[in-house]
Amino acid sequence: MSIIVAEHLSKVYPVAIKEPGLKGTLNHFFHRTYRNIEAVKDVSFQIQPGEVVGFLGPNGAGKTTTLKMLTGLIHPSTGLVKVAGHVPFKRQEAFLKKITLVMGQKQQLLWDLPALDSLRINGVVYGIPEKECRERIGQLTEMLSLQGKLNQPVRKLSLGERMKAELMAALLHNPDVLFLDEPTLGLDVNGQASVREFLREYNQRTGATILLTSHYMADITALCDRVILIYAGQLIYDGSLDGLVERFAPYREVQLELTNPVSDPEKLRQQISKYGEVEEIAGQSVRLLVRRDTLTATVSQILIDFEILDLTVTEPPIEEVIGRVFTAGAIA
Ligand SMILES: Nc1ncnc2c1ncn2[C@@H]1O[C@H](COP(=O)(O)OP(=O)(O)OP(=O)(O)O)[C@@H](O)[C@H]1O
């Protein structure tokens, strides 16, 4: 049974319009007019227990708004949401104990207190028995390599250590569903990698379900088998990462190493451009994009027509594919 269900979910924000100048300010005060921003439009998906799903979209696509509806922070304008069997907006205690929301740009730990104090307060708030809370802190400290860090005021921790302590606070009550909004935001490469590694291990050990947004594709490729893409509030893809490449990148990059030196690169460019879009000719190396549906035939023909020392076919990098998807033209 699905642990997250979103059916025809929409969110409209009414935003007051204010004209510039004094007249505009007075009008705004007495006769306020509004326009609607459709942040999320008719989005439906289901997520099964234990899945790690990447939730992707360009800035302003509606990711945070969707996460807020899934966690009950805001009410959907229309549609149905169910998470772990609950209607999130009711914010029932049983629901709040089953989920957690981590926003990379917001923190819940108190700045001047040691993280341990905030964690103990969280333990009390969630009604976790003291012994269980101590054990859980010990377990998470080890998984997050935070030994010796929890007794220092939070402000003295590095950004990466602080993010890990935030994750610890968010996971103390052992939630079944983790909503993570940019959990690696601002971290350096090592910090990102260690948070990522922790999340992978946590998912494997506990079977928790994770819905994750990130602008770092390395997070998504390392953690998520499945991605959901939204663009301008609408769901445009729900499936595997591999499937995303198949669907939105109908080409492969073919790299050729010619046997003989190239005397006339311009002539070579003309000859080779009938097989695909030439990206670069450098010395005896040629890179070109070839349509996926004609790849085998095209490569065979190239091997007949040219003397080739080496030939490799690669998929375009996922960042590039997503970048293309996020430009309006690629979606149309
Ligand atoms: N409280 C609000 N009132 C009015 N408009 C809002 C509000 N919150 C978000 N929006 C608008 O709704 C749209 C979706 O915003 P949202 O924050 O959900 O996008 P996002 O995909 O999370 O973007 P980002 O990656 O930049 O965080 C944007 O156009 C945004 O300006």
The ligand as an SDF file (V2000), in Angstrom:
LIG
                    3D

 31 33  0  0  0  0  0  0  0  0999 V2000
    3.3360   32.0830    0.3720 N   0  0  0  0  0  0  0  0  0  0  0  0
    3.3290   32.3400   -0.9260 C   0  0  0  0  0  0  0  0  0  0  0  0
    2.5550   33.3340   -1.4240 N   0  0  0  0  0  0  0  0  0  0  0  0
    2.5230   33.5910   -2.7400 C   0  0  0  0  0  0  0  0  0  0  0  0
    3.2410   32.9190   -3.6720 N   0  0  0  0  0  0  0  0  0  0  0  0
    4.0390   31.9220   -3.2480 C   0  0  0  0  0  0  0  0  0  0  0  0
    4.1350   31.5820   -1.8470 C   0  0  0  0  0  0  0  0  0  0  0  0
    5.0060   30.5450   -1.7240 N   0  0  0  0  0  0  0  0  0  0  0  0
    5.4370   30.2600   -2.9800 C   0  0  0  0  0  0  0  0  0  0  0  0
    4.8560   31.0790   -3.8820 N   0  0  0  0  0  0  0  0  0  0  0  0
    5.0430   31.0500   -5.3480 C   0  0  0  0  0  0  0  0  0  0  0  0
    4.6690   29.7540   -5.7990 O   0  0  0  0  0  0  0  0  0  0  0  0
    5.5590   29.2790   -6.8110 C   0  0  0  0  0  0  0  0  0  0  0  0
    6.1980   27.9670   -6.3640 C   0  0  0  0  0  0  0  0  0  0  0  0
    7.0710   28.2340   -5.2640 O   0  0  0  0  0  0  0  0  0  0  0  0
    7.8360   27.0790   -4.4710 P   0  0  0  0  0  0  0  0  0  0  0  0
    8.5550   27.7200   -3.3210 O   0  0  0  0  0  0  0  0  0  0  0  0
    6.9030   25.9720   -4.1640 O   0  0  0  0  0  0  0  0  0  0  0  0
    8.8680   26.5860   -5.5820 O   0  0  0  0  0  0  0  0  0  0  0  0
   10.1630   25.6690   -5.4530 P   0  0  0  0  0  0  0  0  0  0  0  0
   10.0680   24.6730   -6.5670 O   0  0  0  0  0  0  0  0  0  0  0  0
   10.2940   25.1240   -4.0850 O   0  0  0  0  0  0  0  0  0  0  0  0
   11.3170   26.7000   -5.7670 O   0  0  0  0  0  0  0  0  0  0  0  0
   12.8330   26.8170   -5.1720 P   0  0  0  0  0  0  0  0  0  0  0  0
   13.6120   25.7130   -5.7910 O   0  0  0  0  0  0  0  0  0  0  0  0
   13.2530   28.1620   -5.6780 O   0  0  0  0  0  0  0  0  0  0  0  0
   12.7250   26.7340   -3.6880 O   0  0  0  0  0  0  0  0  0  0  0  0
    6.5560   30.3970   -7.0440 C   0  0  0  0  0  0  0  0  0  0  0  0
    6.0750   31.1600   -8.1300 O   0  0  0  0  0  0  0  0  0  0  0  0
    6.5020   31.2200   -5.7600 C   0  0  0  0  0  0  0  0  0  0  0  0
    6.7960   32.5720   -6.0160 O   0  0  0  0  0  0  0  0  0  0  0  0
  1  2  1  0
  2  3  1  0
  2  7  2  0
  3  4  2  0
  4  5  1  0
  5  6  2  0
  6  7  1  0
  6 10  1  0
  7  8  1  0
  8  9  2  0
  9 10  1  0
 10 11  1  0
 11 12  1  0
 11 30  1  0
 12 13  1  0
 13 14  1  0
 13 28  1  0
 14 15  1  0
 15 16  1  0
 16 17  2  0
 16 18  1  0
 16 19  1  0
 19 20  1  0
 20 21  2  0
 20 22  1  0
 20 23  1  0
 23 24  1  0
 24 25  2  0
 24 26  1  0
 24 27  1  0
 28 29  1  0
 28 30  1  0
 30 31  1  0
M  END
$$$$
